[in-house]
Amino acid sequence: MTYADAGPPQARVRCDACGPRVLPLSAVRLLHRGEHSVYLFTCDQCGQRNRRPADAALRAALRSAGAAELRVHSAADS
Protein backbone atom coordinates (compact mmCIF):
# COMPACT_ATOMS: atom_id res chain seq x y z
CA MET A 1 0.00 0.00 0.00
CA THR A 2 1.13 3.51 -0.66
CA TYR A 3 -0.26 6.73 0.71
CA ALA A 4 -0.15 10.03 -1.14
CA ASP A 5 0.44 13.15 0.97
CA ALA A 6 -3.20 14.27 1.08
CA GLY A 7 -4.76 11.93 -1.43
CA PRO A 8 -6.59 8.67 -1.12
CA PRO A 9 -4.74 5.42 -0.35
CA GLN A 10 -3.27 3.64 -3.35
CA ALA A 11 -2.30 0.04 -4.07
CA ARG A 12 0.62 -1.23 -6.11
CA VAL A 13 -0.59 -4.00 -8.40
CA ARG A 14 0.79 -5.94 -11.35
CA CYS A 15 -1.21 -6.11 -14.56
CA ASP A 16 -0.57 -9.24 -16.63
CA ALA A 17 -0.24 -7.09 -19.78
CA CYS A 18 1.24 -3.78 -18.53
CA GLY A 19 3.32 -4.76 -15.51
CA PRO A 20 3.45 -2.73 -12.26
CA ARG A 21 0.74 -0.10 -11.79
CA VAL A 22 -0.45 2.13 -8.96
CA LEU A 23 -4.24 2.34 -8.58
CA PRO A 24 -6.56 3.96 -6.07
CA LEU A 25 -7.42 1.46 -3.35
CA SER A 26 -11.08 1.90 -4.30
CA ALA A 27 -10.28 0.11 -7.61
CA VAL A 28 -9.11 -3.06 -5.82
CA ARG A 29 -11.49 -5.75 -4.50
CA LEU A 30 -10.65 -8.60 -2.13
CA LEU A 31 -12.56 -11.85 -2.73
CA HIS A 32 -12.66 -14.82 -0.31
CA ARG A 33 -13.96 -18.19 -1.45
CA GLY A 34 -13.45 -20.98 1.05
CA GLU A 35 -9.75 -21.22 1.88
CA HIS A 36 -8.68 -19.16 -1.15
CA SER A 37 -8.43 -15.39 -1.47
CA VAL A 38 -7.67 -13.23 -4.48
CA TYR A 39 -7.60 -9.54 -5.21
CA LEU A 40 -9.20 -8.19 -8.36
CA PHE A 41 -8.71 -5.00 -10.35
CA THR A 42 -9.07 -3.61 -13.85
CA CYS A 43 -5.92 -2.04 -15.28
CA ASP A 44 -6.31 1.69 -15.80
CA GLN A 45 -3.99 1.60 -18.82
CA CYS A 46 -5.17 -1.36 -20.93
CA GLY A 47 -8.55 -2.18 -19.35
CA GLN A 48 -7.65 -5.83 -18.71
CA ARG A 49 -9.26 -7.48 -15.69
CA ASN A 50 -6.73 -9.09 -13.38
CA ARG A 51 -7.09 -11.67 -10.61
CA ARG A 52 -4.10 -12.34 -8.36
CA PRO A 53 -3.66 -14.58 -5.30
CA ALA A 54 -3.79 -12.87 -1.91
CA ASP A 55 -1.88 -14.51 0.94
CA ALA A 56 -2.61 -13.79 4.61
CA ALA A 57 -0.23 -10.80 4.80
CA LEU A 58 -1.69 -9.17 1.69
CA ARG A 59 -5.26 -9.78 2.89
CA ALA A 60 -4.41 -8.10 6.20
CA ALA A 61 -2.81 -5.11 4.43
CA LEU A 62 -5.76 -4.67 2.08
CA ARG A 63 -8.25 -4.96 4.94
CA SER A 64 -6.43 -2.47 7.15
CA ALA A 65 -6.19 -0.01 4.25
CA GLY A 66 -9.96 -0.27 3.68
CA ALA A 67 -10.27 -2.32 0.49
CA ALA A 68 -13.75 -3.58 -0.34
CA GLU A 69 -14.21 -7.27 0.55
CA LEU A 70 -16.57 -9.99 -0.61
CA ARG A 71 -16.88 -13.40 1.02
CA VAL A 72 -18.48 -16.14 -1.06
CA HIS A 73 -20.06 -19.02 0.86
CA SER A 74 -21.31 -22.22 -0.73
CA ALA A 75 -24.35 -24.16 0.48
CA ALA A 76 -21.91 -26.71 1.97
CA ASP A 77 -20.55 -23.97 4.28
CA SER A 78 -23.96 -23.52 5.96
Backbone as XML, in Angstrom:
<?xml version="1.0"?>
<chain id="A" units="angstrom">
  <residue number="1" name="MET">
    <atom name="N" x="0.835" y="-1.177" z="0.000"/>
    <atom name="CA" x="0.000" y="0.000" z="0.000"/>
    <atom name="C" x="0.878" y="1.238" z="0.000"/>
  </residue>
  <residue number="2" name="THR">
    <atom name="N" x="0.430" y="2.234" z="-0.676"/>
    <atom name="CA" x="1.128" y="3.508" z="-0.658"/>
    <atom name="C" x="0.127" y="4.590" z="-0.286"/>
  </residue>
  <residue number="3" name="TYR">
    <atom name="N" x="0.608" y="5.644" z="0.292"/>
    <atom name="CA" x="-0.263" y="6.730" z="0.712"/>
    <atom name="C" x="0.278" y="8.039" z="0.165"/>
  </residue>
  <residue number="4" name="ALA">
    <atom name="N" x="-0.540" y="8.711" z="-0.628"/>
    <atom name="CA" x="-0.153" y="10.027" z="-1.137"/>
    <atom name="C" x="-0.260" y="11.024" z="0.012"/>
  </residue>
  <residue number="5" name="ASP">
    <atom name="N" x="0.408" y="12.173" z="-0.111"/>
    <atom name="CA" x="0.442" y="13.148" z="0.973"/>
    <atom name="C" x="-0.938" y="13.548" z="1.467"/>
  </residue>
  <residue number="6" name="ALA">
    <atom name="N" x="-1.863" y="13.894" z="0.620"/>
    <atom name="CA" x="-3.197" y="14.267" z="1.082"/>
    <atom name="C" x="-4.255" y="13.553" z="0.262"/>
  </residue>
  <residue number="7" name="GLY">
    <atom name="N" x="-3.827" y="12.628" z="-0.555"/>
    <atom name="CA" x="-4.758" y="11.929" z="-1.431"/>
    <atom name="C" x="-5.233" y="10.625" z="-0.837"/>
  </residue>
  <residue number="8" name="PRO">
    <atom name="N" x="-6.063" y="9.955" z="-1.578"/>
    <atom name="CA" x="-6.590" y="8.670" z="-1.120"/>
    <atom name="C" x="-5.508" y="7.585" z="-1.137"/>
  </residue>
  <residue number="9" name="PRO">
    <atom name="N" x="-5.705" y="6.520" z="-0.350"/>
    <atom name="CA" x="-4.735" y="5.417" z="-0.353"/>
    <atom name="C" x="-4.655" y="4.779" z="-1.740"/>
  </residue>
  <residue number="10" name="GLN">
    <atom name="N" x="-3.493" y="4.271" z="-2.062"/>
    <atom name="CA" x="-3.273" y="3.638" z="-3.352"/>
    <atom name="C" x="-2.686" y="2.250" z="-3.135"/>
  </residue>
  <residue number="11" name="ALA">
    <atom name="N" x="-2.841" y="1.394" z="-4.134"/>
    <atom name="CA" x="-2.297" y="0.041" z="-4.072"/>
    <atom name="C" x="-1.376" y="-0.180" z="-5.263"/>
  </residue>
  <residue number="12" name="ARG">
    <atom name="N" x="-0.254" y="-0.824" z="-5.025"/>
    <atom name="CA" x="0.624" y="-1.234" z="-6.110"/>
    <atom name="C" x="0.167" y="-2.610" z="-6.559"/>
  </residue>
  <residue number="13" name="VAL">
    <atom name="N" x="-0.108" y="-2.740" z="-7.833"/>
    <atom name="CA" x="-0.594" y="-4.001" z="-8.395"/>
    <atom name="C" x="0.233" y="-4.331" z="-9.634"/>
  </residue>
  <residue number="14" name="ARG">
    <atom name="N" x="0.089" y="-5.550" z="-10.131"/>
    <atom name="CA" x="0.792" y="-5.938" z="-11.348"/>
    <atom name="C" x="-0.216" y="-6.447" z="-12.367"/>
  </residue>
  <residue number="15" name="CYS">
    <atom name="N" x="-0.346" y="-5.706" z="-13.455"/>
    <atom name="CA" x="-1.207" y="-6.107" z="-14.560"/>
    <atom name="C" x="-0.475" y="-7.164" z="-15.379"/>
  </residue>
  <residue number="16" name="ASP">
    <atom name="N" x="-1.192" y="-8.193" z="-15.819"/>
    <atom name="CA" x="-0.568" y="-9.240" z="-16.627"/>
    <atom name="C" x="-0.035" y="-8.687" z="-17.945"/>
  </residue>
  <residue number="17" name="ALA">
    <atom name="N" x="-0.660" y="-7.651" z="-18.493"/>
    <atom name="CA" x="-0.243" y="-7.086" z="-19.775"/>
    <atom name="C" x="0.718" y="-5.906" z="-19.623"/>
  </residue>
  <residue number="18" name="CYS">
    <atom name="N" x="0.494" y="-5.039" z="-18.646"/>
    <atom name="CA" x="1.244" y="-3.777" z="-18.533"/>
    <atom name="C" x="2.346" y="-3.783" z="-17.489"/>
  </residue>
  <residue number="19" name="GLY">
    <atom name="N" x="2.320" y="-4.731" z="-16.573"/>
    <atom name="CA" x="3.318" y="-4.756" z="-15.506"/>
    <atom name="C" x="2.855" y="-3.947" z="-14.305"/>
  </residue>
  <residue number="20" name="PRO">
    <atom name="N" x="3.802" y="-3.443" z="-13.503"/>
    <atom name="CA" x="3.448" y="-2.730" z="-12.263"/>
    <atom name="C" x="2.630" y="-1.465" z="-12.537"/>
  </residue>
  <residue number="21" name="ARG">
    <atom name="N" x="1.618" y="-1.269" z="-11.706"/>
    <atom name="CA" x="0.740" y="-0.099" z="-11.788"/>
    <atom name="C" x="0.450" y="0.374" z="-10.373"/>
  </residue>
  <residue number="22" name="VAL">
    <atom name="N" x="0.029" y="1.602" z="-10.233"/>
    <atom name="CA" x="-0.451" y="2.131" z="-8.959"/>
    <atom name="C" x="-1.879" y="2.599" z="-9.197"/>
  </residue>
  <residue number="23" name="LEU">
    <atom name="N" x="-2.816" y="2.026" z="-8.428"/>
    <atom name="CA" x="-4.238" y="2.336" z="-8.579"/>
    <atom name="C" x="-4.801" y="2.849" z="-7.262"/>
  </residue>
  <residue number="24" name="PRO">
    <atom name="N" x="-5.881" y="3.600" z="-7.325"/>
    <atom name="CA" x="-6.562" y="3.960" z="-6.073"/>
    <atom name="C" x="-7.043" y="2.678" z="-5.396"/>
  </residue>
  <residue number="25" name="LEU">
    <atom name="N" x="-6.979" y="2.638" z="-4.097"/>
    <atom name="CA" x="-7.416" y="1.463" z="-3.351"/>
    <atom name="C" x="-8.873" y="1.123" z="-3.661"/>
  </residue>
  <residue number="26" name="SER">
    <atom name="N" x="-9.667" y="2.126" z="-3.980"/>
    <atom name="CA" x="-11.079" y="1.896" z="-4.302"/>
    <atom name="C" x="-11.259" y="1.066" z="-5.570"/>
  </residue>
  <residue number="27" name="ALA">
    <atom name="N" x="-10.207" y="0.898" z="-6.387"/>
    <atom name="CA" x="-10.283" y="0.109" z="-7.612"/>
    <atom name="C" x="-9.919" y="-1.357" z="-7.379"/>
  </residue>
  <residue number="28" name="VAL">
    <atom name="N" x="-9.544" y="-1.703" z="-6.148"/>
    <atom name="CA" x="-9.114" y="-3.065" z="-5.819"/>
    <atom name="C" x="-10.172" y="-3.726" z="-4.950"/>
  </residue>
  <residue number="29" name="ARG">
    <atom name="N" x="-10.515" y="-4.968" z="-5.276"/>
    <atom name="CA" x="-11.488" y="-5.750" z="-4.500"/>
    <atom name="C" x="-10.811" y="-6.999" z="-3.962"/>
  </residue>
  <residue number="30" name="LEU">
    <atom name="N" x="-11.171" y="-7.395" z="-2.764"/>
    <atom name="CA" x="-10.654" y="-8.600" z="-2.134"/>
    <atom name="C" x="-11.784" y="-9.616" z="-2.110"/>
  </residue>
  <residue number="31" name="LEU">
    <atom name="N" x="-11.540" y="-10.809" z="-2.634"/>
    <atom name="CA" x="-12.560" y="-11.853" z="-2.733"/>
    <atom name="C" x="-12.092" y="-13.086" z="-1.974"/>
  </residue>
  <residue number="32" name="HIS">
    <atom name="N" x="-12.948" y="-13.584" z="-1.066"/>
    <atom name="CA" x="-12.665" y="-14.816" z="-0.306"/>
    <atom name="C" x="-13.644" y="-15.889" z="-0.769"/>
  </residue>
  <residue number="33" name="ARG">
    <atom name="N" x="-13.118" y="-17.054" z="-1.095"/>
    <atom name="CA" x="-13.960" y="-18.191" z="-1.451"/>
    <atom name="C" x="-13.356" y="-19.414" z="-0.785"/>
  </residue>
  <residue number="34" name="GLY">
    <atom name="N" x="-13.992" y="-19.848" z="0.303"/>
    <atom name="CA" x="-13.454" y="-20.975" z="1.054"/>
    <atom name="C" x="-12.102" y="-20.628" z="1.651"/>
  </residue>
  <residue number="35" name="GLU">
    <atom name="N" x="-11.106" y="-21.433" z="1.358"/>
    <atom name="CA" x="-9.754" y="-21.215" z="1.878"/>
    <atom name="C" x="-8.911" y="-20.323" z="0.970"/>
  </residue>
  <residue number="36" name="HIS">
    <atom name="N" x="-9.446" y="-19.921" z="-0.165"/>
    <atom name="CA" x="-8.676" y="-19.160" z="-1.146"/>
    <atom name="C" x="-9.113" y="-17.701" z="-1.185"/>
  </residue>
  <residue number="37" name="SER">
    <atom name="N" x="-8.154" y="-16.823" z="-1.342"/>
    <atom name="CA" x="-8.427" y="-15.390" z="-1.471"/>
    <atom name="C" x="-7.672" y="-14.847" z="-2.671"/>
  </residue>
  <residue number="38" name="VAL">
    <atom name="N" x="-8.300" y="-13.909" z="-3.351"/>
    <atom name="CA" x="-7.674" y="-13.227" z="-4.477"/>
    <atom name="C" x="-8.009" y="-11.746" z="-4.388"/>
  </residue>
  <residue number="39" name="TYR">
    <atom name="N" x="-7.216" y="-10.932" z="-5.050"/>
    <atom name="CA" x="-7.604" y="-9.538" z="-5.214"/>
    <atom name="C" x="-7.826" y="-9.302" z="-6.698"/>
  </residue>
  <residue number="40" name="LEU">
    <atom name="N" x="-8.775" y="-8.441" z="-6.998"/>
    <atom name="CA" x="-9.204" y="-8.187" z="-8.363"/>
    <atom name="C" x="-9.085" y="-6.708" z="-8.674"/>
  </residue>
  <residue number="41" name="PHE">
    <atom name="N" x="-8.733" y="-6.393" z="-9.904"/>
    <atom name="CA" x="-8.705" y="-5.003" z="-10.348"/>
    <atom name="C" x="-8.735" y="-4.978" z="-11.862"/>
  </residue>
  <residue number="42" name="THR">
    <atom name="N" x="-9.117" y="-3.847" z="-12.415"/>
    <atom name="CA" x="-9.067" y="-3.613" z="-13.846"/>
    <atom name="C" x="-7.970" y="-2.587" z="-14.097"/>
  </residue>
  <residue number="43" name="CYS">
    <atom name="N" x="-7.050" y="-2.921" z="-14.989"/>
    <atom name="CA" x="-5.919" y="-2.044" z="-15.278"/>
    <atom name="C" x="-6.413" y="-0.725" z="-15.855"/>
  </residue>
  <residue number="44" name="ASP">
    <atom name="N" x="-5.908" y="0.367" z="-15.324"/>
    <atom name="CA" x="-6.311" y="1.687" z="-15.803"/>
    <atom name="C" x="-5.676" y="2.042" z="-17.144"/>
  </residue>
  <residue number="45" name="GLN">
    <atom name="N" x="-4.651" y="1.298" z="-17.548"/>
    <atom name="CA" x="-3.989" y="1.599" z="-18.817"/>
    <atom name="C" x="-4.578" y="0.797" z="-19.973"/>
  </residue>
  <residue number="46" name="CYS">
    <atom name="N" x="-4.718" y="-0.520" z="-19.812"/>
    <atom name="CA" x="-5.174" y="-1.360" z="-20.926"/>
    <atom name="C" x="-6.605" y="-1.864" z="-20.772"/>
  </residue>
  <residue number="47" name="GLY">
    <atom name="N" x="-7.178" y="-1.731" z="-19.578"/>
    <atom name="CA" x="-8.551" y="-2.181" z="-19.351"/>
    <atom name="C" x="-8.696" y="-3.662" z="-19.059"/>
  </residue>
  <residue number="48" name="GLN">
    <atom name="N" x="-7.584" y="-4.390" z="-18.981"/>
    <atom name="CA" x="-7.648" y="-5.831" z="-18.715"/>
    <atom name="C" x="-8.025" y="-6.088" z="-17.266"/>
  </residue>
  <residue number="49" name="ARG">
    <atom name="N" x="-8.922" y="-7.049" z="-17.046"/>
    <atom name="CA" x="-9.265" y="-7.479" z="-15.687"/>
    <atom name="C" x="-8.196" y="-8.440" z="-15.199"/>
  </residue>
  <residue number="50" name="ASN">
    <atom name="N" x="-7.786" y="-8.269" z="-13.960"/>
    <atom name="CA" x="-6.727" y="-9.089" z="-13.381"/>
    <atom name="C" x="-7.209" y="-9.712" z="-12.078"/>
  </residue>
  <residue number="51" name="ARG">
    <atom name="N" x="-6.789" y="-10.937" z="-11.845"/>
    <atom name="CA" x="-7.086" y="-11.675" z="-10.609"/>
    <atom name="C" x="-5.779" y="-12.264" z="-10.130"/>
  </residue>
  <residue number="52" name="ARG">
    <atom name="N" x="-5.378" y="-11.894" z="-8.911"/>
    <atom name="CA" x="-4.102" y="-12.342" z="-8.358"/>
    <atom name="C" x="-4.332" y="-12.966" z="-6.984"/>
  </residue>
  <residue number="53" name="PRO">
    <atom name="N" x="-3.531" y="-13.971" z="-6.628"/>
    <atom name="CA" x="-3.662" y="-14.580" z="-5.296"/>
    <atom name="C" x="-3.348" y="-13.573" z="-4.192"/>
  </residue>
  <residue number="54" name="ALA">
    <atom name="N" x="-4.024" y="-13.737" z="-3.078"/>
    <atom name="CA" x="-3.790" y="-12.867" z="-1.915"/>
    <atom name="C" x="-3.482" y="-13.754" z="-0.707"/>
  </residue>
  <residue number="55" name="ASP">
    <atom name="N" x="-2.237" y="-13.727" z="-0.249"/>
    <atom name="CA" x="-1.880" y="-14.507" z="0.935"/>
    <atom name="C" x="-2.344" y="-13.771" z="2.188"/>
  </residue>
  <residue number="56" name="ALA">
    <atom name="N" x="-2.116" y="-14.359" z="3.342"/>
    <atom name="CA" x="-2.612" y="-13.792" z="4.606"/>
    <atom name="C" x="-2.082" y="-12.380" z="4.853"/>
  </residue>
  <residue number="57" name="ALA">
    <atom name="N" x="-0.815" y="-12.133" z="4.565"/>
    <atom name="CA" x="-0.234" y="-10.799" z="4.797"/>
    <atom name="C" x="-0.862" y="-9.753" z="3.880"/>
  </residue>
  <residue number="58" name="LEU">
    <atom name="N" x="-1.072" y="-10.106" z="2.629"/>
    <atom name="CA" x="-1.687" y="-9.168" z="1.693"/>
    <atom name="C" x="-3.145" y="-8.912" z="2.064"/>
  </residue>
  <residue number="59" name="ARG">
    <atom name="N" x="-3.870" y="-9.969" z="2.452"/>
    <atom name="CA" x="-5.265" y="-9.785" z="2.895"/>
    <atom name="C" x="-5.318" y="-8.811" z="4.062"/>
  </residue>
  <residue number="60" name="ALA">
    <atom name="N" x="-4.432" y="-8.984" z="5.031"/>
    <atom name="CA" x="-4.411" y="-8.098" z="6.205"/>
    <atom name="C" x="-4.107" y="-6.658" z="5.790"/>
  </residue>
  <residue number="61" name="ALA">
    <atom name="N" x="-3.155" y="-6.464" z="4.886"/>
    <atom name="CA" x="-2.805" y="-5.115" z="4.429"/>
    <atom name="C" x="-3.966" y="-4.467" z="3.688"/>
  </residue>
  <residue number="62" name="LEU">
    <atom name="N" x="-4.618" y="-5.218" z="2.815"/>
    <atom name="CA" x="-5.755" y="-4.667" z="2.075"/>
    <atom name="C" x="-6.911" y="-4.328" z="3.012"/>
  </residue>
  <residue number="63" name="ARG">
    <atom name="N" x="-7.177" y="-5.231" z="3.963"/>
    <atom name="CA" x="-8.254" y="-4.959" z="4.941"/>
    <atom name="C" x="-7.963" y="-3.712" z="5.753"/>
  </residue>
  <residue number="64" name="SER">
    <atom name="N" x="-6.754" y="-3.608" z="6.288"/>
    <atom name="CA" x="-6.432" y="-2.471" z="7.150"/>
    <atom name="C" x="-6.441" y="-1.154" z="6.372"/>
  </residue>
  <residue number="65" name="ALA">
    <atom name="N" x="-6.164" y="-1.214" z="5.071"/>
    <atom name="CA" x="-6.189" y="-0.010" z="4.246"/>
    <atom name="C" x="-7.609" y="0.368" z="3.835"/>
  </residue>
  <residue number="66" name="GLY">
    <atom name="N" x="-8.559" y="-0.581" z="3.988"/>
    <atom name="CA" x="-9.956" y="-0.267" z="3.680"/>
    <atom name="C" x="-10.459" y="-0.778" z="2.350"/>
  </residue>
  <residue number="67" name="ALA">
    <atom name="N" x="-9.796" y="-1.773" z="1.757"/>
    <atom name="CA" x="-10.265" y="-2.324" z="0.485"/>
    <atom name="C" x="-11.620" y="-3.000" z="0.663"/>
  </residue>
  <residue number="68" name="ALA">
    <atom name="N" x="-12.444" y="-2.923" z="-0.362"/>
    <atom name="CA" x="-13.750" y="-3.584" z="-0.339"/>
    <atom name="C" x="-13.539" y="-5.095" z="-0.361"/>
  </residue>
  <residue number="69" name="GLU">
    <atom name="N" x="-14.340" y="-5.817" z="0.446"/>
    <atom name="CA" x="-14.213" y="-7.273" z="0.555"/>
    <atom name="C" x="-15.520" y="-7.954" z="0.213"/>
  </residue>
  <residue number="70" name="LEU">
    <atom name="N" x="-15.413" y="-9.159" z="-0.353"/>
    <atom name="CA" x="-16.567" y="-9.986" z="-0.611"/>
    <atom name="C" x="-16.216" y="-11.407" z="-0.194"/>
  </residue>
  <residue number="71" name="ARG">
    <atom name="N" x="-17.059" y="-12.000" z="0.628"/>
    <atom name="CA" x="-16.878" y="-13.405" z="1.022"/>
    <atom name="C" x="-17.966" y="-14.220" z="0.343"/>
  </residue>
  <residue number="72" name="VAL">
    <atom name="N" x="-17.550" y="-15.265" z="-0.349"/>
    <atom name="CA" x="-18.483" y="-16.139" z="-1.056"/>
    <atom name="C" x="-18.587" y="-17.440" z="-0.276"/>
  </residue>
  <residue number="73" name="HIS">
    <atom name="N" x="-19.812" y="-17.794" z="0.125"/>
    <atom name="CA" x="-20.057" y="-19.020" z="0.861"/>
    <atom name="C" x="-20.869" y="-19.963" z="-0.009"/>
  </residue>
  <residue number="74" name="SER">
    <atom name="N" x="-20.522" y="-21.230" z="0.016"/>
    <atom name="CA" x="-21.307" y="-22.224" z="-0.725"/>
    <atom name="C" x="-22.356" y="-22.808" z="0.217"/>
  </residue>
  <residue number="75" name="ALA">
    <atom name="N" x="-23.303" y="-23.527" z="-0.328"/>
    <atom name="CA" x="-24.345" y="-24.158" z="0.483"/>
    <atom name="C" x="-23.728" y="-25.158" z="1.448"/>
  </residue>
  <residue number="76" name="ALA">
    <atom name="N" x="-22.592" y="-25.757" z="1.089"/>
    <atom name="CA" x="-21.914" y="-26.706" z="1.974"/>
    <atom name="C" x="-21.342" y="-26.035" z="3.206"/>
  </residue>
  <residue number="77" name="ASP">
    <atom name="N" x="-21.091" y="-24.711" z="3.142"/>
    <atom name="CA" x="-20.548" y="-23.974" z="4.284"/>
    <atom name="C" x="-21.601" y="-23.725" z="5.351"/>
  </residue>
  <residue number="78" name="SER">
    <atom name="N" x="-22.866" y="-23.853" z="5.031"/>
    <atom name="CA" x="-23.956" y="-23.525" z="5.960"/>
    <atom name="C" x="-24.144" y="-24.570" z="7.011"/>
  </residue>
</chain>
